[in-house]
């Protein structure tokens, strides 16, 4: 594990209370440090925290911003490709429902279809629901 991955992993420990007292504030601190070093997974985790309102005030626009940063990092540096479908699916959900952005079912569907191209099962379900 490299230095960068260690920052994100420490964030995970605090987020889940693994070997340390659970602290979303500490998790966010470590994720932000990793994100500042271009860690796409940390960016995704920060987005999740904002989307779900865990340790921060729920803010869908901020979640979308972090998801987009994560996705950009995946494409630009091939960093985090293993969870790229998660990012695509999360963005798709927010666009389909219209949380933090104007509802745009076509754009959301595009994100779902990209996630589906990785074999992401949840995307198949959501695409099917949109075509019902």
DSSP file (Angstrom, degrees, kcal/mol; ACC not computed):
  #  RESIDUE AA STRUCTURE BP1 BP2  ACC     N-H-->O    O-->H-N    N-H-->O    O-->H-N    TCO  KAPPA ALPHA  PHI   PSI    X-CA   Y-CA   Z-CA
    1    1 A X              0   0    0      0, 0.0     2,-0.1     0, 0.0     0, 0.0   0.000 360.0 360.0 360.0 133.2    0.0    0.0    0.0
    2    2 A X     >  -     0   0    0      1,-0.1     4,-1.8     4,-0.0     0, 0.0  -0.295 360.0 -98.7 -85.5 174.0    1.4    3.4   -0.9
    3    3 A X  H  > S+     0   0    0      1,-0.2     4,-1.3     2,-0.2    -1,-0.1   0.897 122.2  50.9 -57.1 -45.5    1.3    6.6    1.0
    4    4 A X  H  > S+     0   0    0      1,-0.2     4,-1.4     2,-0.2     3,-0.5   0.934 109.3  49.1 -61.5 -48.3   -1.7    7.9   -0.8
    5    5 A X  H  > S+     0   0    0      1,-0.2     4,-2.6     2,-0.2    -1,-0.2   0.822 103.9  62.3 -63.1 -30.2   -3.8    4.8   -0.2
    6    6 A X  H  X S+     0   0    0     -4,-1.8     4,-2.6     2,-0.2    -1,-0.2   0.894 100.2  52.9 -63.3 -39.8   -2.9    4.9    3.5
    7    7 A X  H  X S+     0   0    0     -4,-1.3     4,-1.9    -3,-0.5    -1,-0.2   0.935 112.5  44.0 -60.8 -46.2   -4.6    8.3    3.9
    8    8 A X  H  X S+     0   0    0     -4,-1.4     4,-2.0     1,-0.2    -2,-0.2   0.894 112.7  52.4 -66.1 -39.8   -7.8    6.9    2.4
    9    9 A X  H  X S+     0   0    0     -4,-2.6     4,-2.1     2,-0.2    -2,-0.2   0.891 107.2  51.8 -64.8 -39.8   -7.6    3.7    4.4
   10   10 A X  H  X S+     0   0    0     -4,-2.6     4,-2.1     1,-0.2    -1,-0.2   0.901 107.5  53.8 -63.0 -39.4   -7.2    5.6    7.6
   11   11 A X  H  X S+     0   0    0     -4,-1.9     4,-2.6     1,-0.2    -2,-0.2   0.909 107.1  51.5 -57.7 -42.2  -10.3    7.6    6.7
   12   12 A X  H  X S+     0   0    0     -4,-2.0     4,-2.5     2,-0.2     6,-0.2   0.893 106.2  54.5 -61.8 -40.3  -12.1    4.2    6.2
   13   13 A X  H  X>S+     0   0    0     -4,-2.1     5,-2.2     1,-0.2     4,-1.2   0.930 113.1  41.5 -60.7 -45.0  -11.0    3.1    9.7
   14   14 A X  H  <5S+     0   0    0     -4,-2.1     9,-2.0     3,-0.2    -2,-0.2   0.893 113.2  53.9 -69.3 -38.9  -12.5    6.2   11.3
   15   15 A X  H  <5S+     0   0    0     -4,-2.6    -2,-0.2     1,-0.2    -1,-0.2   0.897 122.0  29.5 -61.0 -41.1  -15.6    6.1    9.1
   16   16 A X  H  <5S-     0   0    0     -4,-2.5    -1,-0.2    -5,-0.2    -2,-0.2   0.478 106.6-118.8-100.3  -4.2  -16.3    2.5   10.1
   17   17 A X  T  <5 +     0   0    0     -4,-1.2     2,-1.0     4,-0.2     5,-0.2   0.898  50.3 167.0  67.3  40.6  -14.8    2.5   13.6
   18   18 A X  S   <S-     0   0    0     -5,-2.2    -1,-0.2    -6,-0.2     3,-0.1  -0.779  75.2 -24.6 -93.8 101.5  -12.2   -0.2   12.8
   19   19 A X  S    S+     0   0    0     -2,-1.0     2,-0.3     1,-0.2    -1,-0.2   0.404 134.6  65.0  78.5  -3.6   -9.6   -0.3   15.5
   20   20 A X  S    S-     0   0    0     -7,-0.3     2,-0.3    -6,-0.0    -1,-0.2  -0.918 100.7 -82.0-139.5 164.2  -10.4    3.3   16.4
   21   21 A X        -     0   0    0     -2,-0.3    -4,-0.2     1,-0.1    -3,-0.1  -0.546  57.8-102.3 -68.9 132.7  -13.4    5.2   17.8
   22   22 A X        +     0   0    0     -2,-0.3     2,-0.3    -5,-0.2    -7,-0.2  -0.338  52.2 166.5 -58.1 129.3  -15.8    5.9   14.9
   23   23 A X     >  -     0   0    0     -9,-2.0     4,-2.4     1,-0.1     5,-0.1  -0.838  27.3-170.7-151.4 108.1  -15.5    9.5   13.9
   24   24 A X  H  > S+     0   0    0     -2,-0.3     4,-2.7     2,-0.2     5,-0.2   0.835  92.6  57.9 -67.8 -31.5  -16.9   11.0   10.7
   25   25 A X  H  > S+     0   0    0      2,-0.2     4,-2.0     1,-0.2    -1,-0.2   0.937 110.0  43.0 -61.6 -46.1  -15.0   14.2   11.4
   26   26 A X  H  > S+     0   0    0      2,-0.2     4,-2.4     1,-0.2     5,-0.2   0.899 112.7  53.2 -67.1 -40.1  -11.7   12.3   11.4
   27   27 A X  H  X S+     0   0    0     -4,-2.4     4,-2.9     1,-0.2     5,-0.2   0.942 109.5  48.4 -59.0 -47.1  -12.7   10.3    8.4
   28   28 A X  H  X S+     0   0    0     -4,-2.7     4,-2.9     1,-0.2    -1,-0.2   0.898 109.0  54.1 -61.4 -40.3  -13.5   13.4    6.4
   29   29 A X  H  X S+     0   0    0     -4,-2.0     4,-2.1     2,-0.2    -1,-0.2   0.936 112.5  42.7 -58.8 -47.9  -10.2   14.9    7.4
   30   30 A X  H  X S+     0   0    0     -4,-2.4     4,-2.3     2,-0.2    -2,-0.2   0.896 113.9  51.2 -68.4 -39.8   -8.3   11.9    6.1
   31   31 A X  H  X S+     0   0    0     -4,-2.9     4,-3.0    -5,-0.2    -2,-0.2   0.913 109.9  50.4 -62.8 -41.3  -10.4   11.7    3.0
   32   32 A X  H  X S+     0   0    0     -4,-2.9     4,-2.3     2,-0.2    -2,-0.2   0.907 109.2  51.2 -63.7 -40.8   -9.8   15.4    2.3
   33   33 A X  H  < S+     0   0    0     -4,-2.1     4,-0.5    -5,-0.2    -1,-0.2   0.928 113.9  44.3 -60.3 -44.4   -6.1   14.9    2.7
   34   34 A X  H ><>S+     0   0    0     -4,-2.3     5,-1.6     1,-0.2     3,-1.2   0.900 111.4  53.3 -67.2 -40.4   -6.1   12.0    0.3
   35   35 A X  H ><5S+     0   0    0     -4,-3.0     3,-2.1     1,-0.3    -1,-0.2   0.874 101.7  59.2 -62.3 -37.1   -8.4   13.9   -2.2
   36   36 A X  T 3<5S+     0   0    0     -4,-2.3    -1,-0.3     1,-0.3    -2,-0.2   0.683 104.2  52.2 -65.6 -15.9   -5.9   16.8   -2.1
   37   37 A X  T < 5S-     0   0    0     -3,-1.2    -1,-0.3    -4,-0.5    -2,-0.2   0.096 128.4-100.4-104.1  19.9   -3.4   14.2   -3.4
   38   38 A X  T < 5 +     0   0    0     -3,-2.1     2,-0.8     1,-0.2    -3,-0.2   0.810  62.4 163.4  69.8  35.0   -5.8   13.2   -6.3
   39   39 A X     >< -     0   0    0     -5,-1.6     4,-1.9     1,-0.2    -1,-0.2  -0.766  23.3-163.1 -86.0 109.9   -7.1   10.0   -4.7
   40   40 A X  H  > S+     0   0    0     -2,-0.8     4,-2.2     1,-0.2    -1,-0.2   0.842  87.0  54.4 -64.2 -35.5  -10.3    9.2   -6.6
   41   41 A X  H  > S+     0   0    0      2,-0.2     4,-2.6     1,-0.2    -1,-0.2   0.915 107.4  50.3 -66.3 -41.6  -11.7    6.8   -4.0
   42   42 A X  H  > S+     0   0    0      2,-0.2     4,-2.3     1,-0.2    -1,-0.2   0.903 109.6  51.8 -61.6 -40.4  -11.4    9.5   -1.3
   43   43 A X  H  X S+     0   0    0     -4,-1.9     4,-2.2     1,-0.2    -1,-0.2   0.910 110.2  48.8 -62.0 -42.3  -13.2   11.9   -3.6
   44   44 A X  H  X S+     0   0    0     -4,-2.2     4,-2.4     2,-0.2    -2,-0.2   0.917 110.1  51.2 -62.7 -44.1  -16.0    9.3   -4.0
   45   45 A X  H  X S+     0   0    0     -4,-2.6     4,-2.1     1,-0.2    -2,-0.2   0.881 109.0  50.5 -63.3 -38.1  -16.2    8.7   -0.3
   46   46 A X  H  X S+     0   0    0     -4,-2.3     4,-2.2     2,-0.2    -1,-0.2   0.919 109.4  51.9 -64.2 -42.7  -16.5   12.5    0.4
   47   47 A X  H  X S+     0   0    0     -4,-2.2     4,-2.8     1,-0.2    -2,-0.2   0.911 108.4  51.0 -58.2 -43.0  -19.3   12.6   -2.2
   48   48 A X  H  X S+     0   0    0     -4,-2.4     4,-2.6     2,-0.2     6,-0.2   0.901 107.6  53.2 -60.8 -41.4  -21.1    9.7   -0.4
   49   49 A X  H  X>S+     0   0    0     -4,-2.1     5,-2.1     1,-0.2     4,-1.2   0.923 112.9  43.4 -61.6 -43.5  -20.8   11.6    2.9
   50   50 A X  H  <5S+     0   0    0     -4,-2.2     9,-1.8     3,-0.2    -2,-0.2   0.895 113.3  51.4 -69.5 -39.2  -22.4   14.7    1.4
   51   51 A X  H  <5S+     0   0    0     -4,-2.8    -2,-0.2     1,-0.2    -1,-0.2   0.917 120.6  33.7 -63.1 -41.7  -25.1   12.7   -0.5
   52   52 A X  H  <5S-     0   0    0     -4,-2.6    -1,-0.2    -5,-0.2    -2,-0.2   0.530 106.1-122.1 -93.7  -7.0  -26.1   10.8    2.6
   53   53 A X  T  <5 +     0   0    0     -4,-1.2     2,-0.7     1,-0.2     5,-0.2   0.887  53.8 158.6  68.0  38.7  -25.5   13.6    5.2
   54   54 A X  S   <S-     0   0    0     -5,-2.1    -1,-0.2    -6,-0.2    -2,-0.1  -0.859  74.5 -17.1-100.6 110.2  -23.0   11.5    7.2
   55   55 A X  S    S+     0   0    0     -2,-0.7     2,-0.3     1,-0.2    -1,-0.2   0.367 134.8  58.3  79.7  -6.0  -20.7   13.7    9.3
   56   56 A X  S    S-     0   0    0     -7,-0.3     2,-0.3   -28,-0.0    -1,-0.2  -0.921 101.3 -81.6-142.5 165.2  -21.6   16.7    7.2
   57   57 A X        -     0   0    0     -2,-0.3    -4,-0.2     1,-0.1    -3,-0.1  -0.563  59.2-100.6 -68.5 135.0  -24.8   18.6    6.3
   58   58 A X        +     0   0    0     -2,-0.3     2,-0.3    -5,-0.2    -7,-0.2  -0.385  52.9 167.0 -60.3 128.3  -26.5   16.8    3.4
   59   59 A X     >  -     0   0    0     -9,-1.8     4,-2.2    -2,-0.1     5,-0.1  -0.804  21.2-172.4-150.8  99.1  -25.7   18.7    0.3
   60   60 A X  H  > S+     0   0    0     -2,-0.3     4,-2.6     1,-0.2     5,-0.2   0.853  88.6  55.1 -65.5 -35.8  -26.5   17.0   -3.1
   61   61 A X  H  > S+     0   0    0      1,-0.2     4,-2.1     2,-0.2    -1,-0.2   0.914 109.6  46.9 -63.4 -41.6  -24.7   19.7   -5.1
   62   62 A X  H  > S+     0   0    0      2,-0.2     4,-2.3     1,-0.2    -2,-0.2   0.884 110.3  53.7 -66.7 -38.0  -21.6   19.2   -3.1
   63   63 A X  H  X S+     0   0    0     -4,-2.2     4,-2.8     1,-0.2    -2,-0.2   0.937 108.8  48.7 -60.4 -46.5  -21.9   15.4   -3.6
   64   64 A X  H  X S+     0   0    0     -4,-2.6     4,-2.7     1,-0.2    -2,-0.2   0.900 108.9  53.9 -61.3 -40.8  -22.2   15.8   -7.3
   65   65 A X  H  X S+     0   0    0     -4,-2.1     4,-2.0     1,-0.2    -1,-0.2   0.929 112.1  43.4 -59.0 -46.2  -19.1   18.1   -7.3
   66   66 A X  H  X S+     0   0    0     -4,-2.3     4,-2.4     2,-0.2    -2,-0.2   0.883 112.2  52.9 -69.3 -38.1  -17.1   15.4   -5.5
   67   67 A X  H  X S+     0   0    0     -4,-2.8     4,-2.6     1,-0.2    -2,-0.2   0.919 109.9  49.1 -62.2 -41.9  -18.4   12.6   -7.7
   68   68 A X  H  X S+     0   0    0     -4,-2.7     4,-2.7     2,-0.2    -2,-0.2   0.895 109.9  51.0 -65.1 -39.4  -17.4   14.5  -10.8
   69   69 A X  H  X S+     0   0    0     -4,-2.0     4,-2.3     2,-0.2    -1,-0.2   0.921 111.4  48.9 -61.3 -42.7  -13.9   15.2   -9.3
   70   70 A X  H  X S+     0   0    0     -4,-2.4     4,-2.2     2,-0.2    -2,-0.2   0.927 112.0  47.7 -62.3 -45.7  -13.6   11.4   -8.7
   71   71 A X  H  X S+     0   0    0     -4,-2.6     4,-2.2     1,-0.2    -2,-0.2   0.906 110.4  52.1 -63.7 -42.2  -14.8   10.5  -12.2
   72   72 A X  H  X S+     0   0    0     -4,-2.7     4,-3.1     1,-0.2     5,-0.3   0.911 109.6  49.9 -59.3 -42.4  -12.4   13.1  -13.7
   73   73 A X  H  X S+     0   0    0     -4,-2.3     4,-2.1     1,-0.2     6,-1.2   0.891 108.0  53.5 -65.1 -39.1   -9.5   11.5  -11.7
   74   74 A X  H  X S+     0   0    0     -4,-2.2     4,-1.0     4,-0.2    -1,-0.2   0.931 116.3  38.8 -58.8 -45.6  -10.5    8.0  -12.9
   75   75 A X  H  < S+     0   0    0     -4,-2.2    -2,-0.2     2,-0.2    -1,-0.2   0.899 118.9  45.5 -73.7 -41.9  -10.4    9.1  -16.5
   76   76 A X  H  < S+     0   0    0     -4,-3.1    -3,-0.2    -5,-0.2    -2,-0.2   0.907 131.9  14.4 -72.8 -42.6   -7.3   11.4  -16.4
   77   77 A X  H  < S-     0   0    0     -4,-2.1    -1,-0.2    -5,-0.3    -2,-0.2   0.297  93.9-119.1-119.3   8.3   -5.0    9.2  -14.4
   78   78 A X     <  +     0   0    0     -4,-1.0     2,-0.7    -5,-0.3     3,-0.5   0.818  65.2 149.0  55.0  30.0   -6.6    5.8  -14.5
   79   79 A X        +     0   0    0     -6,-1.2    -1,-0.2     1,-0.2    -2,-0.2  -0.862  63.7   7.0 -98.5 113.3   -6.8    6.1  -10.7
   80   80 A X  S >  S+     0   0    0     -2,-0.7     3,-1.6    -3,-0.1     4,-0.4   0.682  72.5 146.6  95.8  18.6   -9.7    4.3   -9.2
   81   81 A X  G >   +     0   0    0     -3,-0.5     3,-0.9     1,-0.3     4,-0.4   0.782  64.9  69.6 -60.4 -25.1  -11.1    2.5  -12.2
   82   82 A X  G 3  S+     0   0    0      1,-0.2    -1,-0.3     2,-0.1     3,-0.1   0.765 109.7  32.2 -66.7 -24.2  -12.2   -0.4  -10.0
   83   83 A X  G X> S+     0   0    0     -3,-1.6     4,-1.5     1,-0.1     3,-0.8   0.279  85.0 108.8-114.1  11.2  -14.9    1.7   -8.4
   84   84 A X  H <> S+     0   0    0     -3,-0.9     4,-2.5    -4,-0.4     5,-0.2   0.871  75.2  58.9 -53.3 -39.5  -15.7    3.9  -11.4
   85   85 A X  H 3> S+     0   0    0     -4,-0.4     4,-2.7     1,-0.2    -1,-0.2   0.866 101.9  54.9 -60.2 -33.8  -19.1    2.2  -11.8
   86   86 A X  H <> S+     0   0    0     -3,-0.8     4,-2.4     2,-0.2    -1,-0.2   0.914 109.5  46.6 -62.3 -42.4  -20.1    3.2   -8.3
   87   87 A X  H  X S+     0   0    0     -4,-1.5     4,-2.5     2,-0.2     5,-0.2   0.937 113.4  48.4 -65.0 -47.1  -19.4    6.9   -9.2
   88   88 A X  H  X S+     0   0    0     -4,-2.5     4,-2.5     1,-0.2    -2,-0.2   0.915 112.5  48.6 -59.8 -44.4  -21.3    6.6  -12.5
   89   89 A X  H  X S+     0   0    0     -4,-2.7     4,-2.5     2,-0.2    -1,-0.2   0.915 110.6  50.6 -63.5 -43.6  -24.3    4.9  -10.7
   90   90 A X  H  X S+     0   0    0     -4,-2.4     4,-2.0     1,-0.2    -2,-0.2   0.920 112.1  46.9 -62.0 -44.3  -24.3    7.6   -8.0
   91   91 A X  H  X S+     0   0    0     -4,-2.5     4,-2.2     1,-0.2     5,-0.2   0.917 111.0  53.1 -63.1 -42.3  -24.3   10.4  -10.5
   92   92 A X  H  X S+     0   0    0     -4,-2.5     4,-2.7    -5,-0.2     5,-0.2   0.919 107.7  50.6 -58.2 -44.8  -27.0    8.7  -12.5
   93   93 A X  H  X S+     0   0    0     -4,-2.5     4,-2.3     1,-0.2     5,-0.3   0.918 110.1  49.2 -60.7 -45.0  -29.3    8.4   -9.5
   94   94 A X  H  X>S+     0   0    0     -4,-2.0     5,-2.2     1,-0.2     4,-1.9   0.880 114.2  45.4 -66.0 -37.4  -28.9   12.1   -8.6
   95   95 A X  H  <5S+     0   0    0     -4,-2.2     9,-2.3     3,-0.2    -2,-0.2   0.906 112.4  50.4 -71.8 -40.9  -29.7   13.2  -12.1
   96   96 A X  H  <5S+     0   0    0     -4,-2.7    -2,-0.2    -5,-0.2    -1,-0.2   0.913 120.3  35.5 -62.8 -42.0  -32.7   10.8  -12.5
   97   97 A X  H  <5S-     0   0    0     -4,-2.3    -1,-0.2    -5,-0.2    -2,-0.2   0.779 108.6-123.5 -83.5 -27.4  -34.2   11.9   -9.3
   98   98 A X  T  <5 +     0   0    0     -4,-1.9     2,-0.6    -5,-0.3     5,-0.3   0.882  50.9 157.9  85.1  42.5  -33.2   15.6   -9.6
   99   99 A X  S   <S-     0   0    0     -5,-2.2    -1,-0.2     1,-0.2    -2,-0.1  -0.896  75.0  -7.4-103.1 115.4  -31.2   15.9   -6.3
  100  100 A X  S    S+     0   0    0     -2,-0.6     2,-0.3     1,-0.2    -1,-0.2   0.320 135.2  51.8  84.4  -8.7  -28.7   18.8   -6.4
  101  101 A X  S    S-     0   0    0     -7,-0.3     2,-0.2    -6,-0.0    -1,-0.2  -0.940 101.8 -81.0-146.1 164.4  -29.3   19.3  -10.1
  102  102 A X        -     0   0    0     -2,-0.3    -4,-0.2     1,-0.1    -3,-0.1  -0.522  64.5 -93.0 -65.6 139.7  -32.3   19.8  -12.3
  103  103 A X        +     0   0    0     -5,-0.3     2,-0.3    -2,-0.2    -7,-0.2  -0.337  51.3 172.6 -57.9 130.4  -33.9   16.5  -13.1
  104  104 A X     >  +     0   0    0     -9,-2.3     4,-2.6     1,-0.1     5,-0.2  -0.747  10.5 179.7-144.5  88.9  -32.4   15.1  -16.3
  105  105 A X  H  > S+     0   0    0     -2,-0.3     4,-2.9     1,-0.2     5,-0.2   0.869  82.7  53.8 -63.2 -38.3  -33.5   11.5  -16.9
  106  106 A X  H  > S+     0   0    0      2,-0.2     4,-2.1     1,-0.2    -1,-0.2   0.925 111.2  45.0 -63.6 -43.6  -31.6   11.2  -20.2
  107  107 A X  H  > S+     0   0    0      2,-0.2     4,-2.0     1,-0.2    -2,-0.2   0.920 114.2  49.7 -65.9 -42.8  -28.3   12.3  -18.5
  108  108 A X  H  X S+     0   0    0     -4,-2.6     4,-2.5     1,-0.2    -2,-0.2   0.908 109.1  52.2 -60.4 -42.6  -29.0   10.0  -15.6
  109  109 A X  H  X S+     0   0    0     -4,-2.9     4,-2.9     1,-0.2    -1,-0.2   0.891 106.0  55.1 -61.0 -39.7  -29.7    7.1  -18.0
  110  110 A X  H  X S+     0   0    0     -4,-2.1     4,-2.1     2,-0.2    -1,-0.2   0.916 108.8  47.0 -59.9 -43.5  -26.4    7.8  -19.7
  111  111 A X  H  X S+     0   0    0     -4,-2.0     4,-2.4     2,-0.2    -2,-0.2   0.919 112.4  50.3 -63.4 -42.7  -24.6    7.4  -16.4
  112  112 A X  H  X S+     0   0    0     -4,-2.5     4,-2.8     1,-0.2    -2,-0.2   0.916 109.7  50.5 -60.4 -42.8  -26.5    4.3  -15.6
  113  113 A X  H  X S+     0   0    0     -4,-2.9     4,-1.6     1,-0.2    -1,-0.2   0.875 109.5  50.6 -66.4 -36.3  -25.6    2.8  -19.1
  114  114 A X  H  < S+     0   0    0     -4,-2.1     4,-0.4     2,-0.2    -1,-0.2   0.914 112.0  47.4 -65.2 -41.2  -22.0    3.6  -18.5
  115  115 A X  H ><>S+     0   0    0     -4,-2.4     3,-1.4     1,-0.2     5,-1.4   0.901 109.2  54.9 -64.3 -39.7  -22.1    1.9  -15.1
  116  116 A X  H ><5S+     0   0    0     -4,-2.8     3,-2.5     1,-0.3    -1,-0.2   0.832  95.2  66.7 -62.3 -33.1  -23.9   -1.1  -16.8
  117  117 A X  T 3<5S+     0   0    0     -4,-1.6    -1,-0.3     1,-0.3    -2,-0.2   0.696  98.6  53.7 -64.8 -16.4  -21.1   -1.4  -19.3
  118  118 A X  T < 5S-     0   0    0     -3,-1.4    -1,-0.3    -4,-0.4    -2,-0.2   0.366 126.0-103.9 -92.5   2.4  -18.9   -2.4  -16.3
  119  119 A X  T < 5 +     0   0    0     -3,-2.5     2,-0.8     1,-0.2    -3,-0.2   0.733  60.1 168.4  81.9  23.2  -21.4   -5.1  -15.4
  120  120 A X    >>< -     0   0    0     -5,-1.4     4,-1.1     1,-0.2     3,-1.0  -0.611  24.0-155.7 -77.3 107.8  -22.8   -3.1  -12.5
  121  121 A X  H 3> S+     0   0    0     -2,-0.8     4,-1.5     1,-0.3     3,-0.3   0.827  87.0  57.4 -56.9 -41.6  -25.9   -5.0  -11.5
  122  122 A X  H 3> S+     0   0    0      1,-0.2     4,-2.2     2,-0.2    -1,-0.3   0.848 102.1  57.9 -60.9 -32.4  -27.8   -2.1   -9.8
  123  123 A X  H <> S+     0   0    0     -3,-1.0     4,-2.7     1,-0.2    -1,-0.2   0.899 101.3  55.2 -65.5 -39.7  -27.5   -0.2  -13.1
  124  124 A X  H  X S+     0   0    0     -4,-1.1     4,-2.3    -3,-0.3    -1,-0.2   0.927 109.1  48.3 -56.1 -45.3  -29.3   -2.9  -15.0
  125  125 A X  H  X S+     0   0    0     -4,-1.5     4,-2.2     1,-0.2    -2,-0.2   0.931 112.6  46.5 -62.5 -47.3  -32.2   -2.7  -12.5
  126  126 A X  H  X S+     0   0    0     -4,-2.2     4,-2.0     2,-0.2    -1,-0.2   0.882 111.0  51.9 -66.8 -37.7  -32.5    1.1  -12.7
  127  127 A X  H  X S+     0   0    0     -4,-2.7     4,-1.4     1,-0.2    -1,-0.2   0.929 110.0  50.2 -62.4 -43.9  -32.3    1.1  -16.5
  128  128 A X  H  < S+     0   0    0     -4,-2.3     4,-0.5    -5,-0.2    -2,-0.2   0.894 109.0  51.4 -60.3 -40.8  -35.1   -1.5  -16.6
  129  129 A X  H >< S+     0   0    0     -4,-2.2     3,-0.8     1,-0.2    -1,-0.2   0.866 107.6  52.8 -64.5 -36.7  -37.2    0.7  -14.2
  130  130 A X  H 3< S+     0   0    0     -4,-2.0    -1,-0.2     1,-0.2    -2,-0.2   0.796 108.9  50.0 -70.4 -27.2  -36.8    3.7  -16.5
  131  131 A X  T 3<        0   0    0     -4,-1.4    -1,-0.2     1,-0.2    -2,-0.2   0.481 360.0 360.0 -91.0  -2.1  -38.0    1.8  -19.5
  132  132 A X    <         0   0    0     -3,-0.8    -1,-0.2    -4,-0.5    -2,-0.1   0.513 360.0 360.0 -69.6 360.0  -41.1    0.5  -17.8
